[in-house]
Amino acid sequence: MKGSTLFQVLAILSVIGSVLSKECTNTPTQLSSHTFRYQLLKSQNETWKQEMFAHYHLIPTDDSAWSDLLPRKILRQEADELSWSMMYKKMKNPGSFKVGGDFLKEISLHDVRLDSDSIQGRAQETNLKYLLMLDVDNLVWSFRKTANLPTPGKPYGGWEAPDVELRGHFVGHYLSATAQMWASTHNDTLKEKMSAVVSALSACQKKMGTGYLSAFSSELFDRFEAIKPVWAPYYTIHKILAGLLDQYTFANDAQALDMTTWMVEYFYNRVQNVIRTHTVERHWLSLNEETGGMNDVLYRLFAITGNPKHLLLAHLFDKPCFLGLLAVQADDISGFHANTHIPIVIGSQMRYEVTGDPLYKTISTFFMDIVNSSHCYATGGTSVSEFWSDPKRLASTLQTENEESCTTYNMLKVSRHLFRWTKEVAYADYYERALTNGVLGIQRGTEPGVMIYMLPQGRGVSKAVSYHKWGTPFNSFWCCYGTGIESFSKLGDSIYFEEEGSIPSLYIIQYVSSTLDWKSGKIVLNQKVIPVVSSDPYLRVTLTSSSKEGSEQLSTLNLRIPIWTSSKGAKATLNAQNLNLPAPGSFLQVKWSGGDKLTLNLPISIRTEQIKDDRPEYASVRAILYGPYLLSGYSSGDWDIKTGSTGSDADWISPVPAAYNNHLVTFSQESGESTFVLTNMNQTIRMEKFPKAGTDAAIRATFRIIFDDTLEKISSIEEAIGKTVMLESFDYPGMVLVQQGTENNLVVTDPPKDTATSSFGIVHGLDGKDNSVSLESVTQKGCYIYSGINYSSSVGMKLSCNSSSSSSEAGFSQATSFRMNNGLSAYHPISFVAKGGSRNYLMVPLQSVRDESYSVYFNMQP
C-alpha cells in the first residue's frame, strides 16, 4: 500500500479504503438518547415522530473536525480492495499478528469471595436476590413470540415490553450477570435459572433455523441497513452475544458458544450482503445508529475460536469516524452520545489485545486522558443527558441528568484494560473512585431491583426526583438496569490481578474484605478491611494466608498505595516487622510465604477538588473527598461553604463522633388514623405524616439530643428521660429547636445566647402511657411542646401551658405526649459537619444517599 504513514495507520482502522469524509453523527442528536428514543416511540403524536425522523442520519457532525487534520495528499487503495473477497483475504491469516504485551492476568471470579458484611458483599447479595426474583418465562416471552413458539408467562414492561424496539437487551445482560454472579457465589438456584434461559433461547434459535436470535424480527435489520429509523438493533444483539459468551466463559456452557457462533454467522452474511450490494461506505454509514460493543464481543469471540470471519466482522464494527478522531488525537468528543462510543473504544482495546496493533493502545490511552481531564465529574463518571458536553465546562452541566450509569460501567472497563497493560496506579485509582462513587450508590440501599439511570450532581438534587427516578423491579429494564445487574455481579473481578512466572506475583488494587484462592501462589489469601470511619482517619487492612496442603510457594504481593493517601503516618508491617513504604501512587512490593501476616495503615484526609471547568468564575466550585469517598451534603440547594483563612481543614469541617448515633431521636404522635412525627420544615417545627426511611422527610424528623452536661453520654435514648436537653436538627447541624414564647411557633435556628429558650426537660408523658414522653420548657414550668387534638394533616407546633390551653386536661395531655424512638435517620460511619455561610451541612458519602436531597459541589470561599 502506498501513501503517508498516517494513512497506513488509519487504513488499518477501517480495514480497507480511506476513512475520510465519513459521517460520524448523532442524528438528530436527541435520537441518540435512549431516554428520548423510548419516549418518542411510545408517543401517540405521529406528527412529532415524523418531524424527528425526517432527517434521520442526514445531519453529520463536522467531519472536518478530524479529517482536516490528515495530510491532503493521500493515495487511495486500488478499487479491488473494496471487495468483500479482498477484505476476507486480509483476515485469513490472523496467526501473523503479534499479540500485545506483558499484560496482567485476570483472576477468575470463581476464586474470589466477598465478605458478606462488606459494602460490596451487601451490594452483591442485593443483586443476587433480584436476579433470582426474575421469571424465566417472562424474560424470554418476546423471544418465543418472535420464533412463533408458545408463550407461557407474561412479558415484562418498561424497555422489555413487546412494543419496544430495544426489547431483549436486558435478557442479554441477564445472561452476563447470572454467569458472573454464579462464578462469584456458586448459587445452585441461579445456575438452574440461567441454564433454563439459555435452553429457552436455543429452542427459539433452532425454531427459526437461520442462526438469527432476538426478541424482535429481522425486519429491524432491514431498516437498519436501508438507513431508515430504527432503535439500535445491533445494540441488543451485542448484549445477547455477550451474554451467551459469558455463559460459556464463566459457566462452561458449550451450547451457549454454539449459539453465539451460529448467530455471528448469520450477521456475517448480512454485513457481507450489504457491502457486496452497496459499498463498505454504506455499512460505515449504518454504524451511526448505536451498535453497542459489537466489535468488543466479536474480538472476544475471535480470541476463543480463531475464526478469521469473526476477526473481520469485528473490524467492520470498529466505527472509523470516531476512532479516527482519537487516532489523530483530536480532543473533539463534545456532542457525541457517550455510551454509544465508549463501548467502541473498549472494542478497540480488545483489538489491541488480540492483534497487538499499538495504534489501539494509543487510542484508548488518549481517550481515557481526555475524558478524565475534561469531561469527568468528581465521582469518576461522565456525560450530561447522555452526551459529552464542551470540555472543561462542567460547572454549566450540573443538574439531575448527570452521569448515565452505563457510562460509568463502561469507563471502568476502559480503565481496567489500561491498568492490566501498564500497571499504572493512576488507572487503579480511577477504578476505585468510579466504582465507589458512581456504581455502589446506584442501588437504593438493599432493595432488590431498585436502581437509578442517572446520578444527579446539581444543587439540592435527589436520586428520587431525576427524570427516571428510581426504577422498579419488573417495569423498568432500562439500559442502566442491564449494566447495573452486571456491575453488582462482578464486584470481585478487579480486586486482584496476577503475573505468572517462577515466582508468581499478585497485584492487590482494591481494598475489599474478601478471600482469594490463589492458584498460582498456592495459597488462600484473606483480606480484611476495617470499615472506614470519619473518627479514625485511616484505611486499615490486614492480609493473612495459609498454604494449600502439601505446597510451598514463594510469591510477591504488590499493594497499591493510592494517590489520595500520604506518607506521613502511613505504616506497613510484615510479621510485626516494619516495612519501608513507597510514595503514594506506587506499589508496595512484598515477598510472601504462606502463614505471613501483613498490616497496612494508610492515612485518609479531607481534600477538595475543583470542578473541571477552566473559567475563572467557577474556580471556587469544588467537591469534597475523604480518601476515595465523594462526600455529599444534605441540602435543598444551599452550597456556600466558608473555609476560613488559615488553610486548615479543621477550621471548616469536623468528623461526627460515632457515639452521636445513640443520641438521635424521633418524636411521634397518633392522631386520627395516622402517625405524625415532629419535623423541621424550613426551620419551623410541624407535625408531618410518618415518612419512609431514606427520605428528606426522615432526616427532617430526626433530632440529636444535646445534654445540658455536654460530656454526658448515653447508650439508649431511655436514659435521656429526666434530663435537660436541646434538640439539634439532624440536617441543620449546629441549629436547635427554640421556643418563642407561649402560643408562638417553634423554630430551628442558631442557639441563642441564653440557652434557656432552647432547653427542654424530657419528662414522662402527661398522658400516663408507657413509653410516652413530654417536652417541658425549662424557663416556663408547666408549658410543653404542643401539637393539637385530632388533626389529620400537618400542623404547626408551639409552646403551650395547661392553664392557657383551650382544650380539656385530657386533650392537653394527649397533644403534649409523644413516643420517643430511635431516630429515623442515623449518622453514616463516615460523617462530617462542614461550616456554611448561612447554615452548616451534614456530609456523608454520596454512595450512601437514597432519596435525600444533596449537593456534591460547593461554592467554597475563605
C-alpha positions in Angstrom: 0.0 0.0 0.0 1.3 3.5 -0.9 0.6 6.7 0.9 1.6 8.5 4.1 2.4 6.7 7.3 -0.6 8.2 9.0 -2.8 6.9 6.2 -1.4 3.4 6.6 -2.3 3.6 10.3 -5.8 4.8 9.5 -6.2 2.2 6.8 -5.9 -0.5 9.4 -8.6 1.3 11.3 -11.1 1.0 8.5 -9.8 -2.4 7.3 -9.9 -1.3 3.7 -10.2 2.1 1.9 -9.9 5.5 3.3 -11.8 6.7 6.4 -12.1 10.3 5.0 -15.5 12.0 4.7 -17.4 9.5 6.8 -20.4 10.7 8.6 -20.0 10.4 12.3 -23.3 11.5 13.7 -25.8 11.5 16.5 -28.6 12.5 14.0 -30.7 14.1 15.1 -28.8 14.5 18.4 -31.8 13.7 20.5 -32.4 10.4 18.8 -29.1 9.0 20.1 -30.5 9.3 23.6 -32.1 6.1 24.8 -34.4 8.1 27.1 -35.6 10.3 24.2 -36.0 7.4 21.8 -38.2 5.4 24.2 -40.3 8.5 24.9 -40.7 9.1 21.1 -41.6 5.6 20.2 -44.1 5.4 23.0 -45.8 8.6 21.9 -49.1 8.7 20.1 -48.0 12.0 18.4 -47.4 10.9 14.9 -46.5 14.5 13.7 -43.7 14.7 16.3 -42.4 11.3 15.2 -42.4 12.3 11.5 -40.6 15.5 12.4 -37.9 13.8 14.4 -37.3 11.0 11.9 -37.4 13.3 8.9 -33.7 13.9 8.9 -32.6 10.5 10.2 -28.9 10.0 9.5 -28.7 13.2 7.5 -27.1 15.6 9.9 -23.5 14.6 10.3 -21.2 16.1 12.9 -18.4 18.2 11.5 -16.3 15.7 9.6 -13.6 18.3 9.2 -13.0 18.2 13.0 -10.8 15.3 12.4 -10.4 14.8 8.7 -8.9 18.2 8.2 -6.1 17.1 10.4 -5.0 14.5 8.0 -2.4 15.0 5.1 -4.1 16.3 2.0 -2.1 14.1 -0.4 -3.4 10.6 0.3 -3.2 7.8 -2.2 -6.3 5.6 -2.1 -6.1 1.8 -2.4 -7.0 0.1 -5.6 -10.7 -0.4 -6.3 -10.5 -4.1 -5.9 -9.6 -3.7 -2.3 -13.1 -2.5 -1.7 -14.4 -6.0 -2.5 -15.5 -8.5 0.2 -13.1 -11.1 -1.0 -10.2 -8.8 -0.6 -11.2 -8.0 3.0 -11.6 -11.7 3.8 -8.2 -12.4 2.3 -6.6 -9.8 4.6 -8.0 -11.5 7.6 -7.4 -15.1 6.6 -4.1 -15.4 8.3 -4.6 -14.0 11.8 -1.7 -16.0 13.1 0.7 -13.4 11.6 -0.4 -10.9 14.3 2.0 -10.1 17.1 -0.3 -10.2 20.1 0.2 -7.4 22.6 2.5 -7.2 25.6 3.1 -8.2 29.1 -0.5 -7.9 30.4 -1.5 -8.7 33.9 -3.8 -11.7 34.0 -7.3 -11.6 35.4 -8.2 -13.6 38.5 -11.2 -15.7 37.9 -14.4 -14.7 39.8 -14.6 -18.4 40.8 -11.6 -17.8 43.0 -12.7 -14.6 44.8 -15.3 -14.5 47.6 -16.5 -11.2 49.1 -17.2 -10.9 52.8 -20.9 -10.6 53.3 -20.6 -7.8 55.8 -18.6 -5.5 53.4 -20.3 -2.8 51.3 -19.5 -4.8 48.2 -20.8 -8.1 49.8 -24.1 -6.5 50.7 -24.5 -5.0 47.2 -23.8 -8.3 45.6 -26.3 -10.0 47.8 -29.0 -7.4 47.0 -28.3 -8.0 43.3 -28.4 -11.8 43.7 -31.9 -11.5 45.2 -33.1 -9.5 42.2 -31.6 -12.0 39.7 -33.5 -14.8 41.5 -36.7 -12.8 41.5 -37.0 -12.6 37.8 -39.0 -15.3 36.0 -37.6 -17.2 33.0 -40.8 -17.4 31.0 -41.4 -13.7 31.4 -37.8 -12.9 30.4 -37.9 -14.9 27.2 -41.5 -14.1 26.3 -40.7 -11.9 23.3 -38.0 -14.3 22.0 -40.6 -17.1 21.9 -43.1 -14.8 20.3 -40.7 -13.9 17.6 -39.9 -17.6 17.0 -43.6 -18.5 16.8 -43.3 -20.7 19.9 -45.9 -20.9 22.8 -45.5 -18.0 25.2 -46.3 -19.1 28.8 -46.0 -16.3 31.4 -46.3 -12.7 30.6 -43.9 -10.2 29.2 -42.2 -7.7 31.5 -42.8 -4.0 31.0 -40.5 -1.0 30.5 -37.9 -1.4 27.9 -38.6 -5.2 27.7 -42.3 -4.6 26.7 -43.4 -6.3 23.4 -43.8 -3.0 21.6 -40.4 -1.6 22.5 -37.8 -2.0 19.7 -34.9 -2.5 22.2 -36.6 -5.5 23.9 -34.3 -8.4 24.5 -31.3 -6.2 25.5 -31.9 -6.8 29.3 -32.1 -10.6 28.7 -28.6 -10.4 27.2 -27.4 -8.5 30.3 -29.2 -11.1 32.5 -27.1 -13.9 30.9 -23.9 -12.0 31.6 -24.9 -11.0 35.1 -26.1 -14.5 36.1 -22.9 -16.1 34.7 -20.7 -13.7 36.6 -22.9 -14.0 39.8 -22.8 -17.7 39.6 -19.0 -17.6 39.3 -19.0 -15.2 42.3 -21.3 -17.3 44.5 -21.9 -20.8 43.0 -25.6 -20.4 43.9 -27.3 -23.5 42.6 -30.7 -22.0 42.1 -29.2 -19.2 40.0 -27.3 -21.8 37.9 -30.6 -23.6 37.2 -32.3 -20.4 36.2 -29.6 -19.1 33.9 -29.3 -22.6 32.2 -33.1 -22.5 31.7 -32.8 -19.1 29.9 -30.0 -20.4 27.6 -32.1 -23.5 26.8 -35.2 -21.5 26.0 -33.2 -19.2 23.7 -31.6 -22.2 22.0 -35.1 -23.5 21.2 -36.0 -20.2 19.7 -32.9 -20.1 17.6 -33.5 -23.7 16.3 -37.1 -22.9 15.5 -36.1 -20.0 13.3 -33.4 -22.1 11.8 -31.1 -19.4 10.3 -28.9 -18.6 13.3 -30.9 -15.5 14.0 -31.9 -14.9 17.6 -33.6 -11.9 19.0 -36.7 -10.7 20.8 -37.7 -8.8 17.6 -38.0 -9.8 14.0 -35.2 -9.4 11.5 -37.2 -6.6 9.8 -35.5 -4.2 12.2 -32.2 -5.0 10.5 -33.8 -4.4 7.1 -34.5 -0.9 8.3 -31.0 -0.6 9.8 -29.4 -1.5 6.5 -31.7 0.8 4.5 -30.7 3.7 6.8 -34.3 4.0 8.0 -35.5 4.9 11.5 -34.9 2.0 13.9 -33.8 1.8 17.5 -30.4 0.2 17.7 -31.0 -3.4 16.8 -27.2 -4.3 16.9 -27.1 -2.8 20.4 -29.4 -5.6 21.5 -27.6 -8.2 19.5 -24.4 -7.3 21.2 -26.0 -7.8 24.6 -27.3 -11.3 23.6 -24.0 -12.3 22.1 -22.0 -11.1 25.1 -24.4 -12.9 27.5 -24.1 -16.2 25.7 -20.3 -15.8 25.5 -20.2 -15.1 29.2 -22.3 -18.2 29.9 -19.6 -20.1 28.0 -16.7 -18.3 29.7 -17.9 -18.4 33.3 -20.2 -21.5 33.3 -18.5 -23.6 30.5 -21.8 -23.8 28.7 -20.8 -25.3 25.3 -24.4 -24.9 24.0 -24.1 -21.1 24.5 -20.9 -20.9 22.5 -22.6 -22.9 19.6 -25.5 -20.4 19.7 -23.0 -17.5 19.6 -21.1 -18.7 16.6 -24.4 -19.5 14.7 -25.7 -16.0 15.4 -22.4 -14.5 14.2 -22.5 -16.5 11.0 -26.0 -15.0 10.3 -24.8 -11.4 10.9 -21.6 -12.0 9.0 -23.7 -12.9 6.0 -25.9 -9.9 6.4 -23.0 -7.5 6.6 -21.3 -9.2 3.6 -24.5 -8.7 1.6 -24.7 -5.0 2.4 -21.1 -4.5 1.3 -21.4 -6.5 -1.9 -24.7 -5.0 -2.8 -23.7 -1.4 -2.0 -20.3 -0.5 -0.6 -18.4 -0.6 2.6 -19.1 3.1 2.9 -22.8 2.2 3.2 -22.0 -0.2 6.1 -20.0 2.6 7.8 -22.9 4.9 7.4 -25.3 2.5 9.1 -23.0 2.5 12.2 -24.2 5.9 13.0 -27.1 4.1 14.7 -25.8 2.7 18.0 -24.3 -0.8 17.8 -23.2 -1.3 21.4 -20.0 -3.2 21.8 -20.3 -5.4 18.7 -16.6 -5.0 18.0 -15.7 -6.0 21.6 -17.7 -9.2 21.7 -16.5 -10.2 18.2 -12.9 -9.8 19.2 -13.5 -11.8 22.3 -15.1 -14.5 20.2 -12.2 -14.5 17.9 -9.8 -15.0 20.8 -11.7 -18.2 21.5 -12.3 -19.5 18.0 -9.5 -18.1 16.0 -12.0 -17.9 13.1 -11.0 -15.1 10.7 -14.6 -14.4 9.9 -15.0 -13.3 13.5 -12.0 -11.0 13.3 -13.1 -9.4 10.0 -16.6 -8.8 11.3 -15.1 -7.3 14.5 -13.1 -4.9 12.3 -16.2 -3.9 10.5 -17.8 -2.7 13.7 -14.8 -0.5 14.6 -16.5 2.8 13.9 -13.8 4.6 11.9 -15.1 8.1 12.1 -14.9 8.1 15.9 -11.7 6.0 16.3 -10.2 8.3 13.6 -10.7 11.3 15.8 -8.9 9.6 18.6 -6.2 8.2 16.3 -5.2 11.8 15.3 -5.6 12.8 19.0 -8.3 15.4 18.4 -9.9 16.4 21.6 -13.3 16.7 20.0 -15.7 14.3 21.6 -18.1 17.0 22.6 -21.7 16.4 21.4 -21.2 12.7 21.0 -23.5 10.3 22.7 -21.2 9.0 25.4 -22.5 5.4 25.8 -22.7 4.8 22.1 -18.9 5.5 21.8 -17.3 4.2 25.0 -18.0 0.6 24.0 -16.4 1.2 20.6 -13.2 2.2 22.5 -13.5 -0.9 24.6 -13.7 -2.9 21.4 -10.6 -1.2 20.1 -8.8 -2.2 23.3 -9.7 -5.8 22.6 -8.4 -5.3 19.0 -5.1 -4.3 20.6 -5.1 -7.4 22.8 -5.8 -9.9 20.1 -3.8 -8.3 17.3 -1.0 -6.4 19.1 -1.6 -3.3 17.0 -0.2 -0.5 19.1 -2.4 2.2 17.5 -5.4 0.9 19.5 -3.5 1.1 22.8 -2.7 4.7 21.9 -6.3 5.4 21.0 -7.7 4.2 24.3 -4.9 5.9 26.3 -5.7 9.2 24.7 -9.4 8.7 25.1 -9.0 8.0 28.8 -6.9 11.1 29.2 -9.3 13.5 27.5 -12.4 12.1 29.4 -10.6 12.2 32.7 -9.1 15.6 32.2 -12.0 17.4 30.6 -15.3 15.5 30.9 -15.2 13.8 34.3 -17.1 14.7 37.5 -15.7 14.1 41.0 -17.5 10.7 41.0 -15.3 9.5 38.2 -18.4 9.5 35.9 -19.1 11.4 32.7 -21.9 12.7 30.5 -24.9 15.0 30.9 -28.2 13.9 29.5 -26.3 11.0 28.0 -23.9 13.3 25.9 -20.4 14.8 26.3 -20.6 18.5 26.8 -17.9 21.1 26.0 -14.5 20.2 27.5 -13.7 21.8 30.9 -17.1 23.4 31.1 -18.7 21.1 33.6 -20.0 23.8 36.0 -22.7 24.6 33.5 -23.8 21.0 33.3 -24.7 20.3 37.0 -28.3 19.1 37.2 -30.3 15.9 37.7 -29.3 14.2 34.5 -25.6 13.7 35.1 -23.6 10.6 34.7 -25.6 7.9 33.0 -24.8 4.7 34.9 -24.0 2.8 31.7 -21.1 5.2 31.0 -19.5 4.5 34.4 -19.9 0.8 33.8 -18.1 1.1 30.5 -15.4 3.6 31.7 -14.5 1.1 34.4 -13.8 -1.4 31.6 -11.6 1.1 29.8 -9.5 1.8 32.9 -9.3 -1.9 33.8 -7.7 -2.7 30.4 -5.3 0.2 30.7 -4.2 -0.9 34.2 -3.6 -4.5 33.0 -1.4 -3.2 30.2 0.6 -0.6 32.1 0.3 -1.4 35.9 0.0 2.3 36.4 -1.6 3.1 39.8 -3.5 6.1 38.3 -5.8 3.7 36.4 -6.4 1.7 39.6 -7.1 4.9 41.5 -9.6 5.9 38.8 -11.3 2.5 39.0 -11.7 2.8 42.8 -13.1 6.3 42.6 -15.7 5.5 39.8 -16.7 2.2 41.5 -17.0 3.7 44.9 -19.0 6.8 43.9 -20.5 6.0 40.6 -21.6 2.4 41.0 -22.0 1.4 44.6 -24.7 4.1 45.1 -27.0 3.3 42.2 -28.9 0.7 44.3 -31.5 2.0 46.7 -29.9 0.5 49.8 -30.6 -3.2 50.0 -33.9 -3.1 48.0 -33.6 -5.7 45.2 -34.2 -4.4 41.7 -34.4 -0.7 42.6 -31.7 1.2 40.7 -31.2 4.6 39.0 -30.4 5.6 35.4 -28.7 8.9 36.1 -26.6 10.1 39.1 -27.6 13.7 39.8 -24.9 16.2 40.7 -26.6 19.6 40.8 -27.5 21.6 43.8 -30.2 20.2 46.1 -30.8 17.2 43.8 -32.2 13.8 44.6 -31.9 10.4 43.0 -35.6 10.1 43.6 -36.6 13.1 41.5 -34.5 12.8 38.4 -36.3 12.2 35.1 -36.3 8.4 35.6 -36.3 8.5 39.4 -35.7 5.1 40.9 -36.6 2.2 38.7 -38.9 -0.7 39.7 -38.0 -4.5 39.6 -40.4 -5.5 36.8 -41.3 -2.4 34.8 -38.1 -0.5 34.0 -35.4 -2.6 32.4 -33.5 0.5 31.1 -30.1 0.1 29.6 -28.7 1.1 33.1 -30.6 -1.8 34.7 -28.7 -4.1 32.4 -25.3 -2.7 33.2 -26.3 -2.4 36.8 -27.0 -6.1 37.3 -23.7 -6.8 35.7 -21.8 -4.4 37.8 -23.1 -5.9 41.0 -22.4 -9.4 39.8 -18.7 -8.9 39.2 -17.5 -6.8 42.2 -14.8 -9.3 42.8 -13.2 -9.1 39.3 -10.9 -6.2 39.8 -9.5 -6.6 43.4 -6.7 -8.9 42.4 -4.6 -9.4 39.2 -1.6 -11.7 38.7 1.6 -12.2 36.8 2.6 -15.8 36.4 6.2 -17.0 36.5 8.6 -19.0 38.6 7.8 -16.6 41.4 4.2 -15.6 40.8 3.2 -12.0 41.6 -0.2 -10.8 42.8 -1.4 -7.2 42.4 -3.9 -6.0 45.0 -5.5 -2.9 43.6 -8.8 -2.6 45.6 -9.0 -2.9 49.4 -12.2 -5.0 49.9 -12.7 -7.6 52.6 -12.5 -10.9 50.6 -10.9 -14.3 50.3 -8.8 -15.3 47.3 -8.0 -18.9 46.3 -4.8 -18.0 44.5 -3.9 -21.0 42.3 -0.6 -19.7 41.1 0.6 -18.7 44.5 -0.7 -21.9 46.0 -2.2 -20.1 49.0 -5.6 -18.9 50.2 -5.3 -15.2 50.9 -7.6 -13.4 53.3 -8.0 -9.6 53.1 -9.8 -7.9 56.0 -10.6 -4.2 55.8 -11.9 -2.4 58.9 -14.8 -0.3 57.7 -13.6 3.3 57.2 -15.0 5.9 59.6 -14.6 9.6 59.9 -13.5 9.5 63.5 -10.5 7.3 62.8 -8.8 8.7 59.6 -7.1 5.6 58.4 -7.6 2.7 55.9 -6.7 -0.3 58.0 -6.0 -3.6 56.1 -4.8 -7.0 57.3 -3.6 -9.7 54.9 -3.1 -13.3 56.1 -2.8 -16.5 54.2 -2.5 -20.3 54.5 -0.6 -22.6 52.2 -2.5 -25.3 50.4 -1.8 -28.7 51.8 1.5 -30.1 50.6 2.6 -27.0 48.7 5.1 -24.2 49.5 5.4 -21.4 47.0 7.3 -18.1 47.4 5.4 -15.3 45.8 5.3 -11.5 45.5 2.5 -9.2 46.6 2.1 -5.8 45.2 -0.1 -3.5 47.2 -1.5 -0.3 45.7 -0.6 2.9 47.7 -3.3 5.2 46.4 -2.6 8.7 45.4 -5.1 10.0 48.0 -3.1 9.0 51.0 0.1 10.5 52.4 3.4 9.1 53.6 3.1 10.9 56.9 1.5 8.5 59.3 1.4 5.5 56.9 2.7 2.2 58.2 3.1 -1.3 57.0 4.3 -4.4 58.9 5.1 -7.9 57.7 5.1 -10.4 60.6 5.4 -7.4 63.0 8.4 -6.0 61.2 8.1 -2.5 59.8 8.3 -2.1 56.0 9.6 0.9 54.1 6.6 2.4 52.3 6.9 3.9 48.8 5.3 7.2 47.9 1.6 7.4 47.2 0.8 6.5 43.6 3.0 3.4 43.5 3.1 -0.2 44.7 4.5 -1.7 47.9 6.2 -4.9 46.9 6.4 -7.7 49.5 8.0 -11.2 49.3 5.3 -13.5 50.6 5.0 -17.0 52.0 2.1 -19.0 53.4 1.4 -18.1 57.0 2.7 -14.5 56.7 0.7 -11.6 58.1 0.8 -8.0 56.8 -0.9 -5.0 58.2 -1.3 -1.7 56.2 -2.5 1.6 57.8 -2.9 4.4 55.3 -3.9 7.9 56.4 -7.1 9.3 55.0 -7.7 13.1 54.9 -10.2 15.6 53.6 -9.3 17.2 50.3 -11.1 19.3 47.8 -11.1 19.2 44.0 -12.1 22.0 41.6 -14.7 21.1 39.1 -13.3 20.5 35.6 -14.1 24.0 34.4 -11.3 26.4 33.4 -13.4 29.6 33.6 -12.2 31.8 36.4 -15.7 32.5 37.7 -16.0 28.8 38.6 -12.7 28.4 40.4 -14.5 28.2 43.8 -16.8 25.3 42.8 -15.3 22.3 44.4 -16.1 18.8 45.6 -15.1 17.4 48.9 -13.5 13.9 49.2 -12.4 11.7 52.1 -9.9 9.3 50.6 -11.8 7.7 47.7 -15.2 8.7 49.0 -17.0 11.7 47.5 -18.9 13.5 50.2 -22.4 14.9 49.6 -24.0 17.5 51.8 -27.7 17.3 52.7 -29.1 20.4 51.1 -32.1 21.8 49.3 -29.9 24.0 47.1 -27.6 25.8 49.6 -24.0 25.4 48.6 -21.9 28.1 50.3 -19.0 26.9 52.5 -16.7 29.1 54.5 -13.2 27.6 54.8 -11.6 30.3 56.9 -8.3 32.0 56.2 -5.8 29.7 57.9 -5.8 26.9 55.3 -6.6 24.3 58.0 -9.3 21.8 57.3 -10.2 21.9 61.0 -11.4 25.4 60.5 -14.4 24.4 58.4 -15.0 20.6 58.6 -15.1 18.2 61.5 -16.0 14.5 62.0 -19.2 13.4 63.7 -18.4 11.3 66.8 -19.7 7.7 66.5 -21.4 8.0 69.9 -23.8 10.6 68.5 -25.9 7.9 66.9 -27.0 7.0 70.5 -28.4 10.5 70.8 -30.7 10.5 67.8 -34.4 10.5 68.4 -37.7 10.9 66.5 -40.9 12.0 68.3 -44.2 10.6 67.0 -47.8 11.0 67.9 -51.0 9.3 66.8 -53.9 11.4 65.6 -56.9 10.1 63.9 -55.8 7.0 61.9 -52.4 8.4 61.1 -49.0 8.6 62.8 -47.3 12.0 62.7 -43.7 13.0 63.6 -42.1 16.1 64.9 -40.4 17.7 61.8 -38.2 20.6 60.9 -39.9 22.1 57.8 -37.9 25.0 56.5 -36.7 25.8 60.1 -40.2 25.8 61.6 -41.5 22.8 63.6 -44.6 20.9 62.4 -46.1 17.5 62.8 -45.9 15.6 59.5 -47.0 12.2 58.5 -44.7 9.3 59.3 -42.1 9.1 56.4 -40.3 6.4 54.6 -36.7 5.8 55.6 -34.0 7.4 53.4 -36.0 10.4 52.5 -35.9 14.2 53.2 -38.8 13.8 55.5 -37.0 11.1 57.5 -33.9 13.3 58.1 -36.2 16.3 59.0 -37.9 14.2 61.6 -34.6 13.2 63.3 -33.1 15.3 66.1 -29.9 14.9 68.2 -30.2 15.2 71.9 -27.7 17.6 73.3 -27.4 17.4 77.1 -27.1 20.2 79.5 -23.9 18.5 80.6 -22.2 18.2 77.2 -19.9 15.4 78.4 -22.8 13.2 79.3 -23.2 10.0 77.2 -26.0 7.5 76.9 -26.3 4.0 75.5 -30.0 4.2 74.9 -32.5 7.0 74.5 -34.5 6.0 77.5 -31.6 7.3 79.7 -32.5 10.8 78.4 -35.8 10.8 80.4 -35.5 13.2 83.3 -32.7 15.2 81.8 -32.5 18.7 80.4 -31.6 18.8 76.7 -31.5 20.8 73.5 -32.8 19.3 70.2 -30.4 19.8 67.3 -31.9 19.3 63.8 -30.2 16.4 62.1 -29.9 18.0 58.7 -29.1 21.5 60.1 -26.2 20.7 62.4 -25.5 23.4 64.9 -29.1 24.7 64.8 -31.5 23.8 67.6 -35.3 23.9 68.4 -36.1 27.2 70.0 -39.3 28.5 71.7 -40.6 32.0 71.0 -42.9 32.3 73.9 -46.2 30.6 74.6 -48.6 30.0 71.8 -46.0 31.0 69.2 -44.5 28.7 66.6 -41.3 26.8 67.4 -38.4 27.4 65.1 -35.0 25.9 64.3 -32.2 28.4 64.5 -28.7 29.1 65.9 -28.6 28.5 69.7 -29.4 31.8 71.4 -27.0 33.3 73.9 -29.5 32.5 76.6 -29.8 28.7 76.0 -32.8 28.5 78.4 -35.2 29.2 75.5 -33.8 26.2 73.6 -33.7 23.9 76.6 -36.4 21.4 77.4 -36.8 18.7 80.1 -37.7 15.3 78.8 -40.3 14.0 81.3 -42.7 11.1 81.4 -45.6 11.7 79.2 -48.5 13.6 80.6 -50.9 11.0 79.2 -49.5 8.5 81.6 -48.9 5.9 78.9 -45.8 3.6 78.9 -43.0 4.8 76.6 -44.5 8.2 76.4 -42.7 11.5 77.0 -43.5 15.2 77.1 -41.1 18.1 76.4 -41.3 20.8 79.1 -39.9 24.3 78.8 -37.1 24.9 81.3 -38.0 28.6 81.6 -41.7 28.2 81.8 -42.6 25.3 84.0 -45.9 23.7 83.2 -45.6 24.7 79.5 -44.9 22.0 76.9 -44.3 21.4 73.2 -47.9 21.1 71.9 -49.4 19.8 68.7 -53.2 19.8 68.6 -56.1 17.4 69.0 -57.4 15.1 66.3 -55.5 16.8 63.5 -55.4 15.0 60.1 -52.7 16.9 58.3 -49.6 18.8 59.0 -49.9 21.1 62.0 -47.6 23.8 63.4 -46.0 23.3 66.8 -45.9 25.7 69.7 -45.3 26.0 73.4 -48.5 25.8 75.3 -49.4 25.8 79.0 -52.2 23.8 80.6 -53.7 26.9 82.2 -53.9 28.8 78.9 -54.9 26.0 76.7 -58.5 25.9 75.4 -58.5 22.1 75.3 -59.6 19.9 78.2 -57.0 18.5 80.5 -57.2 15.1 78.8 -56.9 16.8 75.4 -53.9 18.8 76.6 -52.2 15.7 77.9 -52.7 14.0 74.5 -51.4 16.9 72.5 -48.2 17.2 74.6 -47.3 13.5 74.7 -45.1 11.7 72.2 -43.4 8.4 71.7 -39.7 8.9 71.7 -38.0 6.4 69.4 -34.6 6.0 67.9 -34.0 8.4 65.1 -35.5 7.6 61.7 -32.1 8.6 60.2 -28.6 7.8 61.6 -25.2 9.2 61.0 -23.2 7.2 58.4 -19.9 5.9 59.8 -18.3 8.5 57.5 -20.0 11.7 58.6 -18.7 15.3 58.8 -20.1 18.7 59.6 -19.0 21.4 57.2 -19.4 25.1 58.1 -21.5 27.1 55.7 -22.3 30.7 55.1 -25.9 30.7 56.4 -26.0 27.1 57.7 -23.9 24.0 58.3 -24.0 20.8 56.2 -24.1 17.2 57.3 -21.7 15.5 54.8 -21.9 11.8 54.0 -20.6 9.6 51.2 -22.7 10.0 48.0 -22.9 6.2 47.7 -25.0 6.1 50.9 -27.7 8.6 49.9 -31.1 7.3 48.9 -33.9 9.8 48.3 -32.5 12.6 50.4 -31.7 16.0 48.7 -28.0 16.7 48.4 -25.2 18.7 46.7 -21.8 17.3 45.7 -20.3 20.6 44.6 -20.0 23.6 46.8 -19.0 27.2 46.4 -16.0 27.3 48.7 -14.8 30.7 49.9 -12.4 31.8 52.7 
